[in-house]
Amino acid sequence: MLAGAAVAIVVIGAVALVGGLWVTGFFGSGTVLDVGQAEAGVTQILSDPINGYGANDVSAVKCNGGKNPEVEVGQGFSCDVTINGAKRTVQVVFRDDVGTYEVDGPR
């Protein structure tokens, strides 16, 4: 059950990622994830009752200090969120070099 949920969460992250990536190449910095799209994706994953964590009230999602994170496999960033009125932190980790990410449970 948990393995299926983890796979579903990664799939949701990949779907949330569509439109959120942009390749820069101008300075050779590689691929970065648009932080606004990441925040929307994290909100979706945290609040989705079927394929996510099912949190009732997710707000004030702020990821990576508002900066677009560079995509690097195994690396990630954190998001500060408010869930049901309580301030929490969520870890996000990149699973491939195109920006598919996994969202860990709130801490």
CNS distance restraints for C-alpha pairs under 8 A (distance, minus, plus):
assign (resid   1 and name CA) (resid   5 and name CA) 6.31 0.50 0.50
assign (resid   2 and name CA) (resid   6 and name CA) 6.14 0.50 0.50
assign (resid   3 and name CA) (resid   7 and name CA) 6.26 0.50 0.50
assign (resid   4 and name CA) (resid   8 and name CA) 6.14 0.50 0.50
assign (resid   5 and name CA) (resid   9 and name CA) 6.05 0.50 0.50
assign (resid   5 and name CA) (resid  51 and name CA) 6.14 0.50 0.50
assign (resid   5 and name CA) (resid  52 and name CA) 7.18 0.50 0.50
assign (resid   6 and name CA) (resid  10 and name CA) 6.29 0.50 0.50
assign (resid   7 and name CA) (resid  11 and name CA) 6.22 0.50 0.50
assign (resid   8 and name CA) (resid  12 and name CA) 6.13 0.50 0.50
assign (resid   8 and name CA) (resid  51 and name CA) 5.52 0.50 0.50
assign (resid   8 and name CA) (resid  52 and name CA) 7.47 0.50 0.50
assign (resid   9 and name CA) (resid  13 and name CA) 6.14 0.50 0.50
assign (resid   9 and name CA) (resid  45 and name CA) 6.61 0.50 0.50
assign (resid   9 and name CA) (resid  51 and name CA) 5.91 0.50 0.50
assign (resid   9 and name CA) (resid  52 and name CA) 5.69 0.50 0.50
assign (resid   9 and name CA) (resid 102 and name CA) 6.76 0.50 0.50
assign (resid   9 and name CA) (resid 103 and name CA) 7.17 0.50 0.50
assign (resid  10 and name CA) (resid  14 and name CA) 6.23 0.50 0.50
assign (resid  10 and name CA) (resid 100 and name CA) 7.32 0.50 0.50
assign (resid  10 and name CA) (resid 101 and name CA) 6.32 0.50 0.50
assign (resid  10 and name CA) (resid 102 and name CA) 5.06 0.50 0.50
assign (resid  10 and name CA) (resid 103 and name CA) 7.43 0.50 0.50
assign (resid  11 and name CA) (resid  15 and name CA) 6.25 0.50 0.50
assign (resid  12 and name CA) (resid  16 and name CA) 5.98 0.50 0.50
assign (resid  12 and name CA) (resid  41 and name CA) 7.82 0.50 0.50
assign (resid  12 and name CA) (resid  45 and name CA) 6.74 0.50 0.50
assign (resid  12 and name CA) (resid  51 and name CA) 7.49 0.50 0.50
assign (resid  13 and name CA) (resid  17 and name CA) 6.05 0.50 0.50
assign (resid  13 and name CA) (resid  41 and name CA) 6.22 0.50 0.50
assign (resid  13 and name CA) (resid  42 and name CA) 7.64 0.50 0.50
assign (resid  13 and name CA) (resid  45 and name CA) 7.17 0.50 0.50
assign (resid  13 and name CA) (resid 100 and name CA) 6.39 0.50 0.50
assign (resid  13 and name CA) (resid 101 and name CA) 5.64 0.50 0.50
assign (resid  13 and name CA) (resid 102 and name CA) 6.26 0.50 0.50
assign (resid  13 and name CA) (resid 103 and name CA) 7.49 0.50 0.50
assign (resid  14 and name CA) (resid  18 and name CA) 6.86 0.50 0.50
assign (resid  14 and name CA) (resid  99 and name CA) 7.74 0.50 0.50
assign (resid  14 and name CA) (resid 100 and name CA) 4.96 0.50 0.50
assign (resid  14 and name CA) (resid 101 and name CA) 6.60 0.50 0.50
assign (resid  16 and name CA) (resid  20 and name CA) 7.61 0.50 0.50
assign (resid  16 and name CA) (resid  37 and name CA) 7.21 0.50 0.50
assign (resid  16 and name CA) (resid  38 and name CA) 7.51 0.50 0.50
assign (resid  16 and name CA) (resid  40 and name CA) 7.42 0.50 0.50
assign (resid  16 and name CA) (resid  41 and name CA) 4.80 0.50 0.50
assign (resid  16 and name CA) (resid  44 and name CA) 7.93 0.50 0.50
assign (resid  17 and name CA) (resid  21 and name CA) 6.75 0.50 0.50
assign (resid  17 and name CA) (resid  37 and name CA) 6.75 0.50 0.50
assign (resid  17 and name CA) (resid  38 and name CA) 7.00 0.50 0.50
assign (resid  17 and name CA) (resid  41 and name CA) 6.94 0.50 0.50
assign (resid  17 and name CA) (resid  99 and name CA) 7.26 0.50 0.50
assign (resid  17 and name CA) (resid 100 and name CA) 6.88 0.50 0.50
assign (resid  19 and name CA) (resid  37 and name CA) 7.67 0.50 0.50
assign (resid  20 and name CA) (resid  33 and name CA) 5.85 0.50 0.50
assign (resid  20 and name CA) (resid  34 and name CA) 5.05 0.50 0.50
assign (resid  20 and name CA) (resid  35 and name CA) 7.84 0.50 0.50
assign (resid  20 and name CA) (resid  36 and name CA) 7.80 0.50 0.50
assign (resid  20 and name CA) (resid  37 and name CA) 5.04 0.50 0.50
assign (resid  20 and name CA) (resid  38 and name CA) 7.09 0.50 0.50
assign (resid  21 and name CA) (resid  31 and name CA) 7.08 0.50 0.50
assign (resid  21 and name CA) (resid  32 and name CA) 6.13 0.50 0.50
assign (resid  21 and name CA) (resid  33 and name CA) 4.77 0.50 0.50
assign (resid  21 and name CA) (resid  34 and name CA) 5.86 0.50 0.50
assign (resid  21 and name CA) (resid  99 and name CA) 7.18 0.50 0.50
assign (resid  22 and name CA) (resid  31 and name CA) 6.26 0.50 0.50
assign (resid  22 and name CA) (resid  32 and name CA) 6.09 0.50 0.50
assign (resid  22 and name CA) (resid  33 and name CA) 6.68 0.50 0.50
assign (resid  22 and name CA) (resid  34 and name CA) 7.23 0.50 0.50
assign (resid  23 and name CA) (resid  30 and name CA) 6.18 0.50 0.50
assign (resid  23 and name CA) (resid  31 and name CA) 4.65 0.50 0.50
assign (resid  23 and name CA) (resid  32 and name CA) 6.48 0.50 0.50
assign (resid  24 and name CA) (resid  28 and name CA) 6.83 0.50 0.50
assign (resid  24 and name CA) (resid  29 and name CA) 6.57 0.50 0.50
assign (resid  24 and name CA) (resid  30 and name CA) 6.02 0.50 0.50
assign (resid  24 and name CA) (resid  31 and name CA) 6.35 0.50 0.50
assign (resid  24 and name CA) (resid  32 and name CA) 7.58 0.50 0.50
assign (resid  25 and name CA) (resid  29 and name CA) 6.21 0.50 0.50
assign (resid  25 and name CA) (resid  30 and name CA) 5.94 0.50 0.50
assign (resid  29 and name CA) (resid  70 and name CA) 7.78 0.50 0.50
assign (resid  30 and name CA) (resid  70 and name CA) 7.29 0.50 0.50
assign (resid  30 and name CA) (resid  71 and name CA) 7.63 0.50 0.50
assign (resid  31 and name CA) (resid  70 and name CA) 6.02 0.50 0.50
assign (resid  31 and name CA) (resid  71 and name CA) 5.63 0.50 0.50
assign (resid  31 and name CA) (resid  97 and name CA) 7.92 0.50 0.50
assign (resid  31 and name CA) (resid  98 and name CA) 7.18 0.50 0.50
assign (resid  31 and name CA) (resid  99 and name CA) 7.75 0.50 0.50
assign (resid  32 and name CA) (resid  68 and name CA) 6.14 0.50 0.50
assign (resid  32 and name CA) (resid  69 and name CA) 5.57 0.50 0.50
assign (resid  32 and name CA) (resid  70 and name CA) 4.23 0.50 0.50
assign (resid  32 and name CA) (resid  71 and name CA) 5.32 0.50 0.50
assign (resid  32 and name CA) (resid  99 and name CA) 7.71 0.50 0.50
assign (resid  33 and name CA) (resid  37 and name CA) 7.58 0.50 0.50
assign (resid  33 and name CA) (resid  38 and name CA) 6.98 0.50 0.50
assign (resid  33 and name CA) (resid  68 and name CA) 5.55 0.50 0.50
assign (resid  33 and name CA) (resid  69 and name CA) 5.58 0.50 0.50
assign (resid  33 and name CA) (resid  70 and name CA) 6.39 0.50 0.50
assign (resid  33 and name CA) (resid  71 and name CA) 6.64 0.50 0.50
assign (resid  33 and name CA) (resid  99 and name CA) 6.75 0.50 0.50
assign (resid  34 and name CA) (resid  38 and name CA) 6.32 0.50 0.50
assign (resid  34 and name CA) (resid  68 and name CA) 5.18 0.50 0.50
assign (resid  34 and name CA) (resid  69 and name CA) 7.39 0.50 0.50
assign (resid  35 and name CA) (resid  39 and name CA) 6.11 0.50 0.50
assign (resid  35 and name CA) (resid  63 and name CA) 6.59 0.50 0.50
assign (resid  35 and name CA) (resid  64 and name CA) 7.41 0.50 0.50
assign (resid  35 and name CA) (resid  66 and name CA) 6.35 0.50 0.50
assign (resid  35 and name CA) (resid  67 and name CA) 6.19 0.50 0.50
assign (resid  35 and name CA) (resid  68 and name CA) 4.74 0.50 0.50
assign (resid  35 and name CA) (resid  69 and name CA) 6.90 0.50 0.50
assign (resid  36 and name CA) (resid  40 and name CA) 6.35 0.50 0.50
assign (resid  36 and name CA) (resid  66 and name CA) 7.99 0.50 0.50
assign (resid  37 and name CA) (resid  41 and name CA) 6.11 0.50 0.50
assign (resid  38 and name CA) (resid  42 and name CA) 6.06 0.50 0.50
assign (resid  38 and name CA) (resid  63 and name CA) 7.32 0.50 0.50
assign (resid  39 and name CA) (resid  43 and name CA) 6.14 0.50 0.50
assign (resid  39 and name CA) (resid  61 and name CA) 5.95 0.50 0.50
assign (resid  39 and name CA) (resid  62 and name CA) 6.44 0.50 0.50
assign (resid  39 and name CA) (resid  63 and name CA) 6.08 0.50 0.50
assign (resid  39 and name CA) (resid  79 and name CA) 7.84 0.50 0.50
assign (resid  40 and name CA) (resid  44 and name CA) 6.22 0.50 0.50
assign (resid  41 and name CA) (resid  45 and name CA) 6.18 0.50 0.50
assign (resid  42 and name CA) (resid  46 and name CA) 6.05 0.50 0.50
assign (resid  42 and name CA) (resid  61 and name CA) 7.85 0.50 0.50
assign (resid  42 and name CA) (resid 103 and name CA) 6.88 0.50 0.50
assign (resid  43 and name CA) (resid  47 and name CA) 6.12 0.50 0.50
assign (resid  43 and name CA) (resid  58 and name CA) 6.40 0.50 0.50
assign (resid  43 and name CA) (resid  59 and name CA) 7.58 0.50 0.50
assign (resid  43 and name CA) (resid  61 and name CA) 6.93 0.50 0.50
assign (resid  44 and name CA) (resid  48 and name CA) 5.82 0.50 0.50
assign (resid  44 and name CA) (resid  52 and name CA) 7.69 0.50 0.50
assign (resid  45 and name CA) (resid  51 and name CA) 7.34 0.50 0.50
assign (resid  45 and name CA) (resid  52 and name CA) 4.72 0.50 0.50
assign (resid  45 and name CA) (resid  53 and name CA) 6.55 0.50 0.50
assign (resid  45 and name CA) (resid 103 and name CA) 7.39 0.50 0.50
assign (resid  46 and name CA) (resid  52 and name CA) 5.63 0.50 0.50
assign (resid  46 and name CA) (resid  53 and name CA) 4.90 0.50 0.50
assign (resid  46 and name CA) (resid  54 and name CA) 6.05 0.50 0.50
assign (resid  46 and name CA) (resid  55 and name CA) 5.75 0.50 0.50
assign (resid  46 and name CA) (resid  58 and name CA) 7.16 0.50 0.50
assign (resid  46 and name CA) (resid 105 and name CA) 7.86 0.50 0.50
assign (resid  47 and name CA) (resid  52 and name CA) 6.45 0.50 0.50
assign (resid  47 and name CA) (resid  53 and name CA) 6.05 0.50 0.50
assign (resid  47 and name CA) (resid  54 and name CA) 4.61 0.50 0.50
assign (resid  47 and name CA) (resid  55 and name CA) 4.58 0.50 0.50
assign (resid  47 and name CA) (resid  56 and name CA) 6.20 0.50 0.50
assign (resid  47 and name CA) (resid  57 and name CA) 7.21 0.50 0.50
assign (resid  47 and name CA) (resid  58 and name CA) 6.47 0.50 0.50
assign (resid  48 and name CA) (resid  52 and name CA) 4.60 0.50 0.50
assign (resid  48 and name CA) (resid  53 and name CA) 6.14 0.50 0.50
assign (resid  48 and name CA) (resid  54 and name CA) 4.88 0.50 0.50
assign (resid  48 and name CA) (resid  55 and name CA) 7.24 0.50 0.50
assign (resid  49 and name CA) (resid  53 and name CA) 6.16 0.50 0.50
assign (resid  49 and name CA) (resid  54 and name CA) 3.74 0.50 0.50
assign (resid  49 and name CA) (resid  55 and name CA) 7.22 0.50 0.50
assign (resid  50 and name CA) (resid  54 and name CA) 6.95 0.50 0.50
assign (resid  53 and name CA) (resid 105 and name CA) 7.22 0.50 0.50
assign (resid  55 and name CA) (resid  83 and name CA) 6.79 0.50 0.50
assign (resid  55 and name CA) (resid  84 and name CA) 7.46 0.50 0.50
assign (resid  56 and name CA) (resid  83 and name CA) 7.48 0.50 0.50
assign (resid  56 and name CA) (resid  84 and name CA) 6.49 0.50 0.50
assign (resid  57 and name CA) (resid  82 and name CA) 7.91 0.50 0.50
assign (resid  57 and name CA) (resid  83 and name CA) 5.53 0.50 0.50
assign (resid  57 and name CA) (resid  84 and name CA) 4.87 0.50 0.50
assign (resid  57 and name CA) (resid  85 and name CA) 7.63 0.50 0.50
assign (resid  58 and name CA) (resid  81 and name CA) 7.04 0.50 0.50
assign (resid  58 and name CA) (resid  82 and name CA) 5.80 0.50 0.50
assign (resid  58 and name CA) (resid  83 and name CA) 4.67 0.50 0.50
assign (resid  58 and name CA) (resid  84 and name CA) 6.54 0.50 0.50
assign (resid  59 and name CA) (resid  81 and name CA) 6.24 0.50 0.50
assign (resid  59 and name CA) (resid  82 and name CA) 5.17 0.50 0.50
assign (resid  59 and name CA) (resid  83 and name CA) 6.50 0.50 0.50
assign (resid  60 and name CA) (resid  80 and name CA) 7.57 0.50 0.50
assign (resid  60 and name CA) (resid  81 and name CA) 5.41 0.50 0.50
assign (resid  60 and name CA) (resid  82 and name CA) 5.66 0.50 0.50
assign (resid  61 and name CA) (resid  79 and name CA) 6.55 0.50 0.50
assign (resid  61 and name CA) (resid  80 and name CA) 5.79 0.50 0.50
assign (resid  61 and name CA) (resid  81 and name CA) 4.42 0.50 0.50
assign (resid  61 and name CA) (resid  82 and name CA) 6.86 0.50 0.50
assign (resid  62 and name CA) (resid  66 and name CA) 6.49 0.50 0.50
assign (resid  62 and name CA) (resid  79 and name CA) 5.41 0.50 0.50
assign (resid  62 and name CA) (resid  80 and name CA) 5.26 0.50 0.50
assign (resid  62 and name CA) (resid  81 and name CA) 6.44 0.50 0.50
assign (resid  63 and name CA) (resid  67 and name CA) 7.64 0.50 0.50
assign (resid  63 and name CA) (resid  77 and name CA) 7.22 0.50 0.50
assign (resid  63 and name CA) (resid  78 and name CA) 5.90 0.50 0.50
assign (resid  63 and name CA) (resid  79 and name CA) 3.96 0.50 0.50
assign (resid  63 and name CA) (resid  80 and name CA) 6.28 0.50 0.50
assign (resid  64 and name CA) (resid  68 and name CA) 7.21 0.50 0.50
assign (resid  64 and name CA) (resid  69 and name CA) 6.80 0.50 0.50
assign (resid  64 and name CA) (resid  77 and name CA) 5.63 0.50 0.50
assign (resid  64 and name CA) (resid  78 and name CA) 5.74 0.50 0.50
assign (resid  64 and name CA) (resid  79 and name CA) 6.12 0.50 0.50
assign (resid  65 and name CA) (resid  79 and name CA) 8.00 0.50 0.50
assign (resid  69 and name CA) (resid  76 and name CA) 7.63 0.50 0.50
assign (resid  69 and name CA) (resid  77 and name CA) 7.21 0.50 0.50
assign (resid  71 and name CA) (resid  75 and name CA) 7.51 0.50 0.50
assign (resid  71 and name CA) (resid  76 and name CA) 7.64 0.50 0.50
assign (resid  71 and name CA) (resid  94 and name CA) 6.63 0.50 0.50
assign (resid  71 and name CA) (resid  97 and name CA) 6.15 0.50 0.50
assign (resid  71 and name CA) (resid  98 and name CA) 7.07 0.50 0.50
assign (resid  71 and name CA) (resid  99 and name CA) 5.64 0.50 0.50
assign (resid  72 and name CA) (resid  76 and name CA) 7.45 0.50 0.50
assign (resid  72 and name CA) (resid  94 and name CA) 6.37 0.50 0.50
assign (resid  72 and name CA) (resid  96 and name CA) 7.28 0.50 0.50
assign (resid  72 and name CA) (resid  97 and name CA) 5.84 0.50 0.50
assign (resid  72 and name CA) (resid  99 and name CA) 7.82 0.50 0.50
assign (resid  73 and name CA) (resid  93 and name CA) 7.78 0.50 0.50
assign (resid  73 and name CA) (resid  94 and name CA) 5.14 0.50 0.50
assign (resid  73 and name CA) (resid  95 and name CA) 5.37 0.50 0.50
assign (resid  73 and name CA) (resid  96 and name CA) 5.03 0.50 0.50
assign (resid  73 and name CA) (resid  97 and name CA) 5.60 0.50 0.50
assign (resid  74 and name CA) (resid  93 and name CA) 6.02 0.50 0.50
assign (resid  74 and name CA) (resid  94 and name CA) 5.45 0.50 0.50
assign (resid  74 and name CA) (resid  95 and name CA) 6.05 0.50 0.50
assign (resid  74 and name CA) (resid  96 and name CA) 7.78 0.50 0.50
assign (resid  75 and name CA) (resid  93 and name CA) 5.57 0.50 0.50
assign (resid  75 and name CA) (resid  94 and name CA) 5.77 0.50 0.50
assign (resid  76 and name CA) (resid  91 and name CA) 7.36 0.50 0.50
assign (resid  76 and name CA) (resid  92 and name CA) 5.33 0.50 0.50
assign (resid  76 and name CA) (resid  93 and name CA) 4.14 0.50 0.50
assign (resid  76 and name CA) (resid  94 and name CA) 5.61 0.50 0.50
assign (resid  77 and name CA) (resid  91 and name CA) 6.12 0.50 0.50
assign (resid  77 and name CA) (resid  92 and name CA) 5.38 0.50 0.50
assign (resid  77 and name CA) (resid  93 and name CA) 6.69 0.50 0.50
assign (resid  78 and name CA) (resid  89 and name CA) 6.73 0.50 0.50
assign (resid  78 and name CA) (resid  90 and name CA) 5.60 0.50 0.50
assign (resid  78 and name CA) (resid  91 and name CA) 4.51 0.50 0.50
assign (resid  78 and name CA) (resid  92 and name CA) 5.84 0.50 0.50
assign (resid  79 and name CA) (resid  89 and name CA) 5.67 0.50 0.50
assign (resid  79 and name CA) (resid  90 and name CA) 5.14 0.50 0.50
assign (resid  79 and name CA) (resid  91 and name CA) 6.43 0.50 0.50
assign (resid  79 and name CA) (resid  92 and name CA) 7.59 0.50 0.50
assign (resid  80 and name CA) (resid  87 and name CA) 7.16 0.50 0.50
assign (resid  80 and name CA) (resid  88 and name CA) 5.97 0.50 0.50
assign (resid  80 and name CA) (resid  89 and name CA) 4.70 0.50 0.50
assign (resid  80 and name CA) (resid  90 and name CA) 6.50 0.50 0.50
assign (resid  81 and name CA) (resid  87 and name CA) 5.81 0.50 0.50
assign (resid  81 and name CA) (resid  88 and name CA) 5.31 0.50 0.50
assign (resid  81 and name CA) (resid  89 and name CA) 6.03 0.50 0.50
assign (resid  81 and name CA) (resid  90 and name CA) 7.33 0.50 0.50
assign (resid  82 and name CA) (resid  86 and name CA) 5.28 0.50 0.50
assign (resid  82 and name CA) (resid  87 and name CA) 4.42 0.50 0.50
assign (resid  82 and name CA) (resid  88 and name CA) 5.87 0.50 0.50
assign (resid  83 and name CA) (resid  87 and name CA) 6.43 0.50 0.50
assign (resid  83 and name CA) (resid  88 and name CA) 6.81 0.50 0.50
assign (resid  88 and name CA) (resid 106 and name CA) 6.02 0.50 0.50
assign (resid  88 and name CA) (resid 107 and name CA) 5.58 0.50 0.50
assign (resid  89 and name CA) (resid 106 and name CA) 5.67 0.50 0.50
assign (resid  89 and name CA) (resid 107 and name CA) 5.34 0.50 0.50
assign (resid  90 and name CA) (resid 103 and name CA) 7.05 0.50 0.50
assign (resid  90 and name CA) (resid 104 and name CA) 6.04 0.50 0.50
assign (resid  90 and name CA) (resid 105 and name CA) 6.25 0.50 0.50
assign (resid  90 and name CA) (resid 106 and name CA) 4.81 0.50 0.50
assign (resid  90 and name CA) (resid 107 and name CA) 6.30 0.50 0.50
assign (resid  91 and name CA) (resid 103 and name CA) 6.10 0.50 0.50
assign (resid  91 and name CA) (resid 104 and name CA) 5.35 0.50 0.50
assign (resid  91 and name CA) (resid 105 and name CA) 7.56 0.50 0.50
assign (resid  91 and name CA) (resid 106 and name CA) 7.73 0.50 0.50
assign (resid  92 and name CA) (resid 101 and name CA) 6.48 0.50 0.50
assign (resid  92 and name CA) (resid 102 and name CA) 5.62 0.50 0.50
assign (resid  92 and name CA) (resid 103 and name CA) 4.65 0.50 0.50
assign (resid  92 and name CA) (resid 104 and name CA) 6.21 0.50 0.50
assign (resid  93 and name CA) (resid 101 and name CA) 5.42 0.50 0.50
assign (resid  93 and name CA) (resid 102 and name CA) 5.34 0.50 0.50
assign (resid  93 and name CA) (resid 103 and name CA) 6.73 0.50 0.50
assign (resid  94 and name CA) (resid  99 and name CA) 5.98 0.50 0.50
assign (resid  94 and name CA) (resid 100 and name CA) 5.78 0.50 0.50
assign (resid  94 and name CA) (resid 101 and name CA) 4.27 0.50 0.50
assign (resid  94 and name CA) (resid 102 and name CA) 6.43 0.50 0.50
assign (resid  95 and name CA) (resid  99 and name CA) 7.16 0.50 0.50
assign (resid  95 and name CA) (resid 100 and name CA) 5.58 0.50 0.50
assign (resid  95 and name CA) (resid 101 and name CA) 5.40 0.50 0.50
assign (resid  95 and name CA) (resid 102 and name CA) 6.86 0.50 0.50
assign (resid  96 and name CA) (resid 100 and name CA) 5.75 0.50 0.50
assign (resid  96 and name CA) (resid 101 and name CA) 7.57 0.50 0.50
